[in-house]
Amino acid sequence: MRVVLTGGGTGGHLFPIIAVVQEIKNLVAENIFQIPLGEGSSVEFLFIGPDTIGEEALAKEGITHKIIMAGKLRRYASLQNIFDIFKIPCGIVQSLWHLFFFMPNVVFSKGGYGSVPVVLAAWIFRIPVIIHESDSVPGLANKFCAKLSRRVAISFSEAAKYFPAKKTALTGNPVRVSLFGGTAEQARQLFGLSGMKNVILILGGSQGAQVINDLIFTSLLLITKRCEIIHQTGRANFESSKQLIGGDIPSEYHLFPFLDDGQLAQAYAAADIVVARAGAGTIAEIAAIGKPSILIPLPKSAADHQLKNATEFAYTGGTVIMEQANLTPHLFQSEIFSLLDNPKLLKTMGENAKKFSHPDAAQKIAQEILNIVKY
């Protein structure tokens, strides 16, 4: 049995794929679907797509990555659009080549510009495709790929109106099992936390968010009077972040370029509040672990999908939305301290966030992939 995986080059695309792969392995090991696996009696996975964040996660799961060219069609005027148009046919040819020699039973796509050549090549070979849309408003890639797919999984109910009802199902966004099981005690040891102050976890997504980083730096002395901070800056922003802070770093501030699964599990366990962008993957993790949060949507996200993601999540009462244009260090500090001053509200927010989660998302998608393979 062979499965091809594809998606854009961000953690928001890759990490849900990893969660589904892990669930497929579990279901196959339990032999629930009684699928003839063929030679080797195992599932073979191949990731076809552009360079991606989290290559080590693919390697850990034994997934080979075949890199292809992929052109991104931006919704705004850019000379890069002209150059990227020529990458698309190259990526299709590369995808045809890799699919021909691997010839999978099914293709699972997480969307993003990197998925389009692979899905189109799979359609040419008549290989069944399942796509997953993370956001409340689908991107251009998934709007196109949905026409070539057999099934569409969505994370937000708002996204249903963009896809054919007969082949669309609300599954939620898959979350890696490895993010669960952290403890406050282990987090204290791992990050060197004092255990005497509240902990704020700052996440800007796998690529980081410089505006949020800058906000933290200007608020640092205000917030660390009362809190300890675990801050993931993003690898691209780490060195510049260190330079901005300079040598006088408060002991309550713990700076990291990127948190791997083990570190992130402990950081979530320790956090009293999570501050993050409103990417679908981050929201899914916050909801699954049941943490109160402050979301700062990316203002220029495609079709304003981050604000719409945050708004649907906020209906549960599990998060507070702060728009980037209105943020100042004192307003940010005031919102954090106001929440911390109301432990009952924080508890309720965590419980409400949990209600938004779909703990069986990875399992549902894995089951559908195996159903397609079987029949």
C-alpha positions as CSV (number, residue, x, y, z in Angstrom):
1,M,0.0,0.0,0.0
2,R,1.4,3.4,-1.0
3,V,0.3,6.9,0.0
4,V,1.5,10.2,-1.5
5,L,1.4,13.3,0.7
6,T,1.6,16.8,-0.5
7,G,1.1,20.4,0.7
8,G,2.6,23.8,0.9
9,G,5.9,24.6,2.6
10,T,4.7,25.7,6.1
11,G,4.3,23.9,9.4
12,G,0.5,24.5,9.1
13,H,0.5,22.2,6.1
14,L,3.1,19.6,7.3
15,F,2.2,18.9,10.9
16,P,-1.4,17.9,10.2
17,I,0.0,15.5,7.6
18,I,2.3,14.0,10.2
19,A,-0.7,13.5,12.5
20,V,-2.6,11.6,9.8
21,V,0.4,9.5,8.9
22,Q,0.7,8.4,12.5
23,E,-3.0,7.5,12.7
24,I,-2.8,5.5,9.4
25,K,0.1,3.5,10.9
26,N,-1.9,2.9,14.0
27,L,-5.0,1.7,12.1
28,V,-3.0,-0.5,9.8
29,A,-1.2,-2.0,12.8
30,E,-4.5,-2.9,14.3
31,N,-5.6,-4.4,11.0
32,I,-9.1,-3.0,11.4
33,F,-9.6,-2.4,7.7
34,Q,-8.0,-5.7,6.6
35,I,-6.2,-4.1,3.7
36,P,-3.8,-6.2,1.6
37,L,-0.5,-4.3,2.0
38,G,1.4,-6.2,-0.6
39,E,5.1,-6.8,-0.5
40,G,6.8,-5.8,2.8
41,S,3.4,-5.8,4.7
42,S,3.7,-2.1,5.5
43,V,2.5,1.3,4.3
44,E,4.9,3.3,2.1
45,F,4.7,7.1,2.3
46,L,6.1,9.6,-0.1
47,F,5.9,13.4,0.3
48,I,6.0,15.4,-2.9
49,G,6.2,19.1,-2.6
50,P,8.5,22.2,-2.3
51,D,11.1,22.7,0.5
52,T,9.2,22.7,3.8
53,I,9.6,23.6,7.4
54,G,9.8,20.4,9.5
55,E,11.9,18.2,7.3
56,E,13.1,16.4,10.4
57,A,9.5,15.4,11.2
58,L,9.2,13.7,7.8
59,A,12.5,11.9,8.4
60,K,11.4,10.7,11.8
61,E,8.3,9.1,10.3
62,G,10.4,7.5,7.6
63,I,8.8,9.6,4.8
64,T,11.0,10.3,1.7
65,H,10.6,13.9,0.3
66,K,10.8,14.5,-3.4
67,I,11.2,18.2,-4.0
68,I,9.4,19.8,-6.9
69,M,9.1,23.4,-8.2
70,A,5.9,25.1,-7.3
71,G,4.6,28.5,-8.4
72,K,2.6,30.6,-6.0
73,L,-0.2,32.7,-7.5
74,R,-0.5,35.7,-5.2
75,R,-3.8,37.6,-4.8
76,Y,-1.9,40.9,-5.1
77,A,0.3,42.5,-7.9
78,S,3.8,41.1,-7.8
79,L,6.6,40.5,-10.4
80,Q,7.1,37.2,-8.6
81,N,3.8,36.0,-10.1
82,I,5.3,36.2,-13.6
83,F,8.3,34.0,-12.6
84,D,6.2,31.6,-10.6
85,I,3.9,30.9,-13.6
86,F,6.8,29.1,-15.3
87,K,7.4,26.9,-12.2
88,I,4.0,25.4,-12.4
89,P,4.4,23.3,-15.6
90,C,7.9,22.2,-14.3
91,G,6.3,21.1,-11.1
92,I,3.6,19.1,-13.0
93,V,6.2,17.3,-15.0
94,Q,8.2,16.5,-11.9
95,S,5.0,15.3,-10.1
96,L,4.1,13.0,-13.1
97,W,7.6,11.5,-13.0
98,H,7.5,10.8,-9.2
99,L,3.9,9.5,-9.3
100,F,4.6,7.2,-12.2
101,F,7.5,5.4,-10.5
102,F,5.9,5.3,-7.1
103,M,2.3,4.8,-8.3
104,P,0.4,5.3,-5.0
105,N,-3.1,4.0,-4.1
106,V,-4.2,7.5,-3.0
107,V,-2.9,11.1,-2.6
108,F,-3.6,13.1,0.5
109,S,-3.2,16.9,0.0
110,K,-3.2,19.6,2.7
111,G,-3.4,22.4,0.2
112,G,-1.1,25.3,-0.5
113,Y,0.5,26.2,-3.7
114,G,2.9,23.2,-3.5
115,S,0.0,20.8,-3.8
116,V,-1.4,21.9,-7.1
117,P,1.1,20.1,-9.4
118,V,0.8,16.9,-7.5
119,V,-3.0,16.9,-7.4
120,L,-3.2,17.7,-11.1
121,A,-0.7,14.9,-11.9
122,A,-2.7,12.5,-9.8
123,W,-5.9,13.4,-11.7
124,I,-4.1,12.7,-15.0
125,F,-3.2,9.2,-13.7
126,R,-6.7,8.8,-12.2
127,I,-5.2,8.3,-8.7
128,P,-7.9,9.2,-6.1
129,V,-7.2,12.4,-4.1
130,I,-8.4,13.5,-0.7
131,I,-7.8,17.1,0.3
132,H,-8.0,18.9,3.6
133,E,-8.8,22.6,4.1
134,S,-7.5,24.0,7.4
135,D,-9.0,27.5,7.2
136,S,-12.5,29.0,7.3
137,V,-11.9,30.5,3.9
138,P,-10.1,28.1,1.4
139,G,-7.1,29.2,-0.5
140,L,-6.9,29.3,-4.3
141,A,-5.1,25.9,-4.4
142,N,-7.8,24.0,-2.6
143,K,-10.6,25.7,-4.5
144,F,-9.0,24.3,-7.6
145,C,-7.9,21.0,-6.2
146,A,-11.4,20.3,-4.8
147,K,-12.6,19.9,-8.4
148,L,-10.1,17.1,-8.9
149,S,-10.6,15.3,-5.6
150,R,-12.8,12.5,-4.4
151,R,-13.3,13.8,-0.9
152,V,-12.8,17.2,0.9
153,A,-12.2,17.4,4.7
154,I,-12.6,20.8,6.4
155,S,-11.7,22.2,9.8
156,F,-14.2,25.1,10.1
157,S,-17.9,24.8,9.4
158,E,-17.7,28.2,7.6
159,A,-15.6,26.5,4.8
160,A,-18.4,24.1,3.8
161,K,-20.1,26.6,1.5
162,Y,-17.0,26.7,-0.8
163,F,-17.1,23.0,-1.6
164,P,-19.7,20.4,-3.0
165,A,-21.7,19.2,-0.1
166,K,-21.8,15.6,-1.3
167,K,-18.1,15.1,-0.9
168,T,-17.3,17.4,2.0
169,A,-17.1,16.5,5.7
170,L,-16.3,18.5,8.8
171,T,-13.4,16.7,10.5
172,G,-11.5,19.4,12.3
173,N,-7.8,19.9,11.9
174,P,-5.5,16.9,12.8
175,V,-3.2,17.5,15.8
176,R,-0.1,15.5,16.6
177,V,-0.5,13.1,19.5
178,S,3.0,14.1,20.6
179,L,1.8,17.5,21.8
180,F,-0.2,15.9,24.6
181,G,1.2,14.6,27.9
182,G,3.4,17.5,29.0
183,T,3.4,18.5,32.6
184,A,4.1,21.8,34.5
185,E,6.9,20.1,36.4
186,Q,8.7,18.8,33.3
187,A,8.3,22.2,31.7
188,R,9.9,23.9,34.7
189,Q,12.9,21.6,34.3
190,L,13.1,21.9,30.6
191,F,12.8,25.7,30.3
192,G,14.3,26.7,33.7
193,L,11.0,28.2,34.9
194,S,10.9,29.5,38.5
195,G,7.4,28.2,39.1
196,M,6.6,31.4,41.0
197,K,5.0,33.4,38.2
198,N,2.4,32.9,35.5
199,V,3.6,31.6,32.2
200,I,2.8,33.1,28.8
201,L,3.5,31.1,25.7
202,I,4.1,33.3,22.5
203,L,3.8,31.5,19.2
204,G,4.1,33.1,15.7
205,G,3.6,29.9,13.8
206,S,6.4,27.8,12.3
207,Q,7.7,30.8,10.3
208,G,7.4,33.3,13.2
209,A,5.7,36.7,13.2
210,Q,8.0,39.7,13.4
211,V,5.2,42.1,14.5
212,I,4.4,39.9,17.5
213,N,8.1,39.6,18.2
214,D,8.5,43.3,18.2
215,L,5.4,43.7,20.5
216,I,7.0,41.3,23.0
217,F,10.3,43.1,23.0
218,T,8.6,46.5,23.7
219,S,6.4,44.9,26.4
220,L,9.0,42.7,27.9
221,L,9.8,44.7,31.1
222,L,6.1,45.3,31.7
223,I,5.1,41.7,31.4
224,T,8.0,40.0,33.2
225,K,7.1,41.9,36.4
226,R,4.4,39.3,36.8
227,C,5.0,36.6,34.2
228,E,7.6,34.3,32.7
229,I,7.6,34.1,28.9
230,I,8.4,31.2,26.5
231,H,8.8,32.8,23.1
232,Q,9.1,31.0,19.7
233,T,10.4,33.7,17.3
234,G,10.6,31.6,14.2
235,R,14.0,30.5,12.8
236,A,14.3,33.3,10.3
237,N,13.7,35.9,13.1
238,F,15.8,34.4,15.9
239,E,19.2,36.2,15.3
240,S,17.6,39.6,14.7
241,S,15.5,39.1,17.8
242,K,18.5,38.4,20.0
243,Q,20.2,41.5,18.6
244,L,17.1,43.7,19.3
245,I,17.0,42.5,22.9
246,G,20.7,42.9,23.4
247,G,22.6,41.4,26.3
248,D,20.3,42.4,29.1
249,I,17.7,39.5,28.9
250,P,15.5,39.1,31.9
251,S,15.7,35.7,33.6
252,E,11.9,35.4,33.2
253,Y,12.3,35.5,29.4
254,H,13.0,32.2,27.5
255,L,13.7,32.7,23.8
256,F,13.7,29.9,21.1
257,P,13.8,29.9,17.3
258,F,11.5,26.9,17.1
259,L,9.9,24.5,19.5
260,D,10.0,20.8,18.5
261,D,7.2,18.5,19.5
262,G,8.6,17.6,22.9
263,Q,9.4,21.2,23.8
264,L,6.0,22.4,22.5
265,A,4.1,19.8,24.6
266,Q,5.8,21.0,27.7
267,A,5.4,24.7,26.8
268,Y,1.6,24.1,26.3
269,A,1.4,22.3,29.7
270,A,3.1,25.2,31.5
271,A,1.2,28.0,29.8
272,D,-1.5,29.9,31.6
273,I,-2.2,31.9,28.4
274,V,-1.1,31.3,24.8
275,V,-0.6,34.3,22.5
276,A,-0.5,33.5,18.8
277,R,-1.4,34.2,15.3
278,A,-4.7,32.7,14.1
279,G,-3.4,30.0,11.8
280,A,-5.7,27.0,11.7
281,G,-3.1,24.6,13.0
282,T,-2.3,26.8,16.0
283,I,-6.0,27.2,16.8
284,A,-6.5,23.4,16.6
285,E,-3.6,22.8,19.0
286,I,-4.8,25.4,21.5
287,A,-8.3,23.9,21.4
288,A,-7.2,20.3,21.7
289,I,-5.1,21.1,24.7
290,G,-7.7,23.4,26.2
291,K,-5.8,26.6,26.8
292,P,-7.1,30.1,27.0
293,S,-5.6,32.3,24.4
294,I,-5.1,35.8,22.9
295,L,-5.1,35.6,19.1
296,I,-3.6,38.3,16.9
297,P,-4.7,37.6,13.3
298,L,-2.4,38.4,10.4
299,P,-4.0,41.5,8.8
300,K,-3.0,40.7,5.2
301,S,-3.7,36.9,5.2
302,A,-5.4,35.7,2.0
303,A,-9.1,36.6,2.0
304,D,-8.6,37.7,5.7
305,H,-8.9,34.0,6.6
306,Q,-7.0,34.4,9.9
307,L,-9.5,36.9,11.3
308,K,-12.3,34.6,10.2
309,N,-10.6,31.6,11.8
310,A,-10.3,33.6,15.0
311,T,-13.8,34.8,14.9
312,E,-15.3,31.3,14.5
313,F,-13.1,30.1,17.4
314,A,-14.1,33.2,19.5
315,Y,-17.8,32.3,19.3
316,T,-17.0,29.5,21.8
317,G,-15.7,31.9,24.3
318,G,-12.3,30.3,24.3
319,T,-10.2,33.2,23.1
320,V,-9.7,36.9,23.0
321,I,-9.0,38.6,19.6
322,M,-6.7,41.6,19.5
323,E,-6.3,43.3,16.1
324,Q,-2.7,44.1,15.2
325,A,-3.5,47.7,14.2
326,N,-4.7,48.5,17.7
327,L,-1.9,46.9,19.6
328,T,0.3,48.8,22.0
329,P,2.6,47.5,24.7
330,H,0.4,48.8,27.5
331,L,-2.8,47.6,26.0
332,F,-1.2,44.1,25.4
333,Q,0.0,44.0,29.0
334,S,-3.3,45.2,30.3
335,E,-5.2,42.4,28.5
336,I,-2.9,39.7,29.8
337,F,-3.0,41.0,33.4
338,S,-6.8,41.4,33.2
339,L,-7.2,37.7,32.2
340,L,-4.7,36.6,34.9
341,D,-6.7,38.5,37.5
342,N,-9.7,36.4,36.7
343,P,-8.8,32.7,37.2
344,K,-12.4,31.6,36.9
345,L,-12.6,33.2,33.5
346,L,-9.3,31.6,32.4
347,K,-10.7,28.2,33.5
348,T,-13.9,28.7,31.5
349,M,-12.0,29.9,28.4
350,G,-9.9,26.7,28.5
351,E,-13.0,24.6,28.8
352,N,-14.7,26.4,26.0
353,A,-11.6,26.1,23.8
354,K,-11.7,22.3,24.4
355,K,-15.3,22.1,23.1
356,F,-14.1,23.6,19.7
357,S,-11.6,20.7,19.2
358,H,-12.1,17.6,17.1
359,P,-9.9,15.0,18.8
360,D,-10.7,12.4,16.2
361,A,-9.8,14.5,13.2
362,A,-6.7,12.6,12.2
363,Q,-8.5,9.3,12.7
364,K,-11.4,10.3,10.5
365,I,-9.1,11.4,7.7
366,A,-7.0,8.3,8.0
367,Q,-10.1,6.1,7.9
368,E,-11.2,7.7,4.7
369,I,-7.8,7.3,3.1
370,L,-7.9,3.6,4.0
371,N,-11.4,3.2,2.8
372,I,-10.4,4.6,-0.6
373,V,-7.4,2.2,-0.7
374,K,-9.7,-0.8,0.1
375,Y,-12.4,-0.1,-2.4
